[in-house]
Amino acid sequence: MHLGIVSDTHDDLDVVHAAVDLFSGRVDAVIHCGDVISPFAATPFDAHFDFYAARGNNDGEWALQSTIDEFGTYLGEFGALEFGDVTVAVYHGTSLELVEALVEAGTYDYVVHGHTHQRAHEGQNGTVRLNPGGVPITVDAEGDPPAGIVLDTDTGEVQFHDLR
């Protein structure tokens, strides 16, 4: 199975559309790790894949949950998903201590999160932590551009794809 992972799109429709284009026809499901922000930035994910979204610390629009629930699954603060034999913890990442605890526990095959706007791919105790990064927080921010991750759950292959 192929999963798409994205986070911290912050209403940037160019990045949202690039993510949908990347994932369409390539993945079976997409996980958004939070900070979609507004309903208009969620609706493009109503595409030919299953969609799951966690709540981010900037997701304050009241209609976001109901909009996502019309075509996907809004997970709230945390979600535990299963894709066949593969388990995935989904959390925005507001508390890095909680992210670290989820990884250290070794309960999940993957812990996916965002919040830091910095890409991550590392393993510990049989758990792989993935963060696709996000749009720059400030105009002059340095670092990697936002990415979409394509995860092959059968092989464990992880590919980061720039969305800008």
C-alpha positions in Angstrom: 0.0 0.0 0.0 1.2 3.5 -0.7 0.5 6.4 1.8 0.8 10.1 1.1 1.8 12.3 4.1 1.7 16.1 4.2 1.5 18.7 6.9 1.5 22.4 7.7 0.0 23.6 4.4 -1.3 26.7 6.1 -3.9 27.7 3.4 -1.2 27.8 0.7 -3.2 26.5 -2.2 -0.2 26.2 -4.5 1.3 23.7 -2.0 -2.1 22.0 -1.5 -2.7 21.5 -5.2 0.9 20.3 -5.7 0.3 17.7 -2.9 -3.0 16.5 -4.5 -1.2 16.3 -7.9 1.6 14.3 -6.4 -0.7 11.9 -4.5 -3.3 11.4 -7.2 -3.0 8.0 -8.9 0.1 7.2 -6.7 -1.3 6.6 -3.2 -4.2 4.8 -1.6 -4.6 7.2 1.3 -3.3 10.6 2.4 -2.6 11.7 5.9 -2.5 15.4 6.7 -0.7 16.0 10.0 -2.5 19.2 10.8 -2.5 23.0 10.1 -4.7 22.8 7.1 -6.2 26.0 8.5 -9.4 26.6 6.5 -12.1 24.5 4.8 -11.2 25.9 1.4 -7.7 24.4 1.8 -9.1 21.0 2.8 -11.5 20.5 -0.1 -8.9 19.8 -2.8 -8.0 16.7 -0.9 -11.5 15.3 -1.8 -9.8 13.2 -4.5 -9.4 9.6 -5.5 -7.8 8.5 -2.2 -8.9 8.0 1.4 -8.1 11.2 3.4 -7.3 11.5 7.1 -6.4 14.8 8.9 -5.2 15.5 12.4 -5.9 18.8 14.2 -3.1 21.3 14.1 -2.5 24.1 16.6 -3.6 26.7 13.9 -6.7 24.8 12.8 -9.2 27.2 14.4 -11.9 27.4 11.8 -15.0 25.7 13.2 -16.1 24.3 9.8 -12.9 22.5 9.2 -13.9 19.3 10.9 -17.3 19.1 9.3 -15.8 19.9 5.9 -13.2 17.1 6.1 -15.8 14.6 7.5 -17.8 15.1 4.4 -15.2 13.3 2.3 -12.6 12.0 4.7 -11.9 11.4 8.4 -11.0 14.1 10.8 -8.9 12.5 13.6 -8.9 15.4 16.1 -5.7 15.7 18.2 -4.5 12.2 17.6 -5.3 9.2 15.4 -4.2 5.6 15.4 -4.6 4.1 11.9 -4.1 0.6 10.6 -3.4 -0.2 7.0 -3.3 -4.0 6.8 -0.6 -5.0 9.3 1.0 -1.5 9.5 0.1 0.8 12.4 0.4 4.6 12.1 0.2 7.2 14.9 -0.9 10.6 13.6 -0.3 13.7 15.7 0.3 17.3 14.8 3.5 17.4 16.9 2.7 20.4 19.1 4.5 18.6 22.0 7.8 17.2 20.9 7.9 15.2 24.2 4.8 13.4 23.1 6.2 12.7 19.7 9.4 11.3 21.3 7.3 9.2 23.7 5.2 7.7 20.8 8.4 6.8 19.0 10.2 5.4 22.1 7.2 3.3 23.1 7.6 1.2 19.9 3.9 0.6 19.7 3.4 1.9 16.2 5.3 1.1 13.0 5.2 4.8 12.0 4.7 8.0 13.9 3.9 10.9 11.5 3.7 14.5 12.6 4.3 18.1 11.5 4.4 21.3 13.5 8.2 22.0 13.3 8.2 22.7 9.5 11.4 20.6 9.3 11.6 17.3 7.5 12.5 14.2 9.5 13.0 10.5 8.7 14.5 8.5 11.5 13.9 5.1 13.3 14.1 3.9 16.8 12.8 0.8 18.6 11.2 -0.5 15.4 9.2 2.8 14.9 9.9 5.2 12.0 9.2 8.9 12.6 8.3 11.0 9.6 7.7 14.7 9.3 7.2 16.2 5.8 8.0 19.7 6.9 5.7 22.6 5.9 5.4 26.0 4.3 7.9 28.5 5.7 6.7 30.1 8.9 8.3 33.5 7.9 9.0 35.0 4.5 12.8 34.8 5.0 12.8 31.3 6.6 15.5 29.0 5.4 15.3 25.3 5.0 13.8 22.7 2.9 10.6 23.5 0.9 7.4 21.8 2.0 7.3 18.1 1.0 4.8 15.4 0.3 6.0 12.0 1.5 5.1 8.8 -0.4 5.5 5.8 1.9 5.4 2.2 0.6 4.1 0.3 3.6 5.1 -3.1 2.0 8.8 -2.2 1.5 9.2 0.7 4.0 10.6 2.9 1.2 10.1 6.6 2.0 10.3 9.3 -0.7 10.2 13.0 -0.1 8.9 15.1 -3.0 9.3 18.9 -3.0 5.9 20.7 -3.3 7.5 23.9 -4.5 
